[in-house]
């Protein structure tokens, strides 16, 4: 049985398990219509009420994530601040805080125009602190970005998508998914040509 260290729900469920890697997606504020989010949440709530332990729930969550990812890639909101090279570079650089100060190993990451993907794992037993550590990262990077943009107000969406990786196959598939996101969005023809990604030395042989 998995060692659950924390489970809670805001708009999304967050299931934190010790000694596991996490696939995290942090999006910009205002990039997903509230009507879409509300409809998806109602579908999840209905399935959870009828079959809380059903594999159908996990399948639904995956389908919903892919649907939301398509919306983010199209960027109809017009909010694509992460497409600015200075901002994208700054966000990547600030991942060092998560590594050095909070002990997270970031196996792979990519900065897209509207969102950030990370595959990360705690090396200091901080799996239960994932939401708090990400909140600190978001506040600090948002302050820096707003200075660059000369604006104020929310930069990141309040809540991120996160789920733990269940096996090696999913781990390797998530790395490829992250790196290939710029290609899937039609921004480049080879993921290596996208400037704003990071890849840990320990997983380069998997690509």
C-alpha positions as CSV (number, residue, x, y, z in Angstrom):
1,X,0.0,0.0,0.0
2,X,1.2,3.5,-0.8
3,X,2.3,5.6,2.1
4,X,0.0,8.6,1.8
5,X,1.3,11.6,3.8
6,X,-1.4,14.0,2.9
7,X,-4.7,14.2,0.9
8,X,-6.7,17.4,0.4
9,X,-9.0,19.0,-2.1
10,X,-9.5,22.6,-3.3
11,X,-10.9,22.7,-6.8
12,X,-8.6,19.7,-7.6
13,X,-7.6,16.6,-5.6
14,X,-4.0,16.6,-4.2
15,X,-2.8,13.1,-3.2
16,X,0.8,13.3,-1.7
17,X,2.7,10.0,-1.3
18,X,6.1,9.6,0.3
19,X,9.2,8.8,-1.8
20,X,7.5,9.3,-5.2
21,X,8.0,11.6,-8.2
22,X,5.3,14.2,-9.1
23,X,4.2,15.5,-12.4
24,X,3.3,19.2,-11.8
25,X,1.7,21.7,-14.1
26,X,1.6,25.4,-13.0
27,X,-0.5,27.6,-15.3
28,X,-0.8,31.4,-15.6
29,X,-3.7,33.1,-13.9
30,X,-6.8,33.5,-16.2
31,X,-5.7,31.0,-18.8
32,X,-8.6,28.5,-18.3
33,X,-12.3,29.7,-18.5
34,X,-14.2,29.3,-15.3
35,X,-17.1,27.7,-17.1
36,X,-14.8,24.9,-18.4
37,X,-13.2,24.3,-14.9
38,X,-16.7,24.2,-13.3
39,X,-18.0,21.7,-15.8
40,X,-15.0,19.4,-15.4
41,X,-15.2,19.6,-11.6
42,X,-18.9,18.7,-11.7
43,X,-18.1,15.6,-13.7
44,X,-15.4,14.6,-11.2
45,X,-17.7,15.2,-8.3
46,X,-20.4,13.1,-9.8
47,X,-18.1,10.1,-10.5
48,X,-16.5,10.4,-7.1
49,X,-19.9,10.3,-5.4
50,X,-20.9,7.1,-7.2
51,X,-17.6,5.3,-7.5
52,X,-14.9,6.9,-5.3
53,X,-12.4,4.1,-5.8
54,X,-13.2,3.3,-9.5
55,X,-10.4,3.2,-12.1
56,X,-12.8,5.3,-14.2
57,X,-12.0,8.2,-11.9
58,X,-8.3,8.1,-12.7
59,X,-9.1,7.7,-16.4
60,X,-11.4,10.7,-16.2
61,X,-8.8,12.9,-14.5
62,X,-6.3,12.0,-17.3
63,X,-8.7,12.8,-20.1
64,X,-9.6,16.1,-18.4
65,X,-5.9,17.0,-18.0
66,X,-5.3,16.4,-21.7
67,X,-8.3,18.6,-22.6
68,X,-7.1,21.4,-20.4
69,X,-3.6,21.1,-21.9
70,X,-5.0,21.6,-25.4
71,X,-6.7,24.8,-24.2
72,X,-3.5,26.1,-22.6
73,X,-1.5,25.3,-25.8
74,X,-4.0,27.2,-28.0
75,X,-3.7,30.2,-25.6
76,X,-7.0,31.8,-26.4
77,X,-6.9,33.8,-23.2
78,X,-4.2,36.0,-24.7
79,X,-2.1,35.6,-21.6
80,X,1.2,34.2,-22.8
81,X,3.6,36.1,-20.6
82,X,6.0,33.1,-20.4
83,X,6.7,33.4,-24.1
84,X,8.9,36.4,-23.2
85,X,12.5,35.0,-23.3
86,X,13.5,37.1,-20.3
87,X,10.6,35.8,-18.2
88,X,11.0,32.1,-19.3
89,X,14.7,32.2,-18.5
90,X,14.0,33.8,-15.1
91,X,11.4,31.1,-14.2
92,X,13.9,28.3,-15.1
93,X,16.6,30.0,-13.1
94,X,14.4,30.3,-10.1
95,X,13.9,26.5,-10.0
96,X,17.3,26.5,-8.4
97,X,15.6,27.6,-5.2
98,X,13.5,24.4,-5.2
99,X,16.6,22.4,-5.7
100,X,19.0,24.0,-3.3
101,X,16.8,25.3,-0.6
102,X,14.0,22.7,-0.6
103,X,15.8,19.5,-1.8
104,X,13.7,18.8,-4.8
105,X,15.3,17.0,-7.7
106,X,13.8,18.3,-11.0
107,X,14.2,15.5,-13.5
108,X,12.6,17.5,-16.4
109,X,10.9,20.8,-16.9
110,X,9.7,23.0,-19.7
111,X,8.4,26.6,-19.8
112,X,5.5,27.0,-22.3
113,X,3.9,30.3,-23.1
114,X,1.0,29.8,-20.7
115,X,2.3,27.1,-18.2
116,X,5.2,25.3,-16.7
117,X,5.6,21.5,-16.5
118,X,7.9,19.8,-13.9
119,X,8.7,16.2,-13.0
120,X,10.2,16.4,-9.5
121,X,11.0,14.3,-6.4
122,X,11.9,15.2,-2.9
123,X,15.3,14.1,-1.7
124,X,14.7,15.4,1.8
125,X,11.5,13.6,2.7
126,X,9.4,16.7,1.8
127,X,6.7,15.0,-0.3
128,X,4.0,16.4,2.0
129,X,5.4,19.9,1.6
130,X,5.0,20.0,-2.2
131,X,2.1,22.5,-2.2
132,X,3.8,24.8,0.3
133,X,7.1,24.7,-1.6
134,X,5.4,25.4,-4.9
135,X,3.4,28.2,-3.3
136,X,6.7,29.9,-2.2
137,X,8.2,29.4,-5.6
138,X,5.1,30.9,-7.3
139,X,5.0,33.9,-5.0
140,X,8.7,34.7,-5.4
141,X,8.8,34.2,-9.2
142,X,5.5,36.1,-9.6
143,X,7.0,39.1,-7.8
144,X,10.1,39.0,-10.1
145,X,8.0,38.6,-13.3
146,X,5.6,41.5,-12.3
147,X,8.7,43.7,-11.9
148,X,9.8,42.8,-15.4
149,X,6.3,43.4,-16.9
150,X,5.6,46.5,-14.9
151,X,2.3,45.1,-13.6
152,X,0.7,44.0,-10.4
153,X,-1.9,41.4,-9.6
154,X,-2.0,37.6,-9.8
155,X,0.5,36.0,-12.2
156,X,0.2,32.2,-11.5
157,X,-3.1,30.5,-11.0
158,X,-3.7,29.7,-7.3
159,X,-3.9,25.9,-7.8
160,X,-1.6,23.6,-9.7
161,X,-2.2,20.2,-11.2
162,X,-0.1,17.5,-9.5
163,X,-0.1,13.8,-9.4
164,X,2.3,11.2,-8.2
165,X,4.0,8.8,-10.6
166,X,3.1,5.1,-10.0
167,X,5.8,3.2,-11.9
168,X,8.9,3.5,-14.0
169,X,7.0,3.4,-17.3
170,X,4.9,6.4,-16.3
171,X,8.1,8.2,-15.1
172,X,9.8,7.7,-18.4
173,X,6.6,8.6,-20.3
174,X,6.2,11.8,-18.3
175,X,9.7,12.9,-19.2
176,X,9.0,12.5,-22.9
177,X,5.6,14.2,-22.5
178,X,7.2,17.2,-20.9
179,X,10.0,17.6,-23.4
180,X,7.7,17.0,-26.4
181,X,5.2,19.6,-25.3
182,X,6.7,22.4,-27.5
183,X,6.5,20.1,-30.5
184,X,2.9,19.1,-29.7
185,X,2.0,22.7,-29.5
186,X,3.5,23.4,-32.9
187,X,6.3,25.7,-31.6
188,X,9.3,23.7,-32.8
189,X,9.9,20.6,-34.9
190,X,12.5,19.1,-32.4
191,X,12.3,19.5,-28.6
192,X,16.0,20.3,-28.5
193,X,15.4,23.5,-30.4
194,X,13.1,24.8,-27.6
195,X,15.3,27.0,-25.4
196,X,13.4,26.8,-22.2
197,X,13.7,23.4,-20.8
198,X,15.8,21.6,-18.2
199,X,16.8,18.0,-17.9
200,X,18.6,16.3,-15.1
201,X,21.8,14.4,-16.0
202,X,20.5,11.2,-14.4
203,X,17.7,10.8,-17.0
204,X,19.3,11.9,-20.2
205,X,20.0,8.4,-21.3
206,X,16.2,7.8,-21.3
207,X,15.6,10.3,-24.1
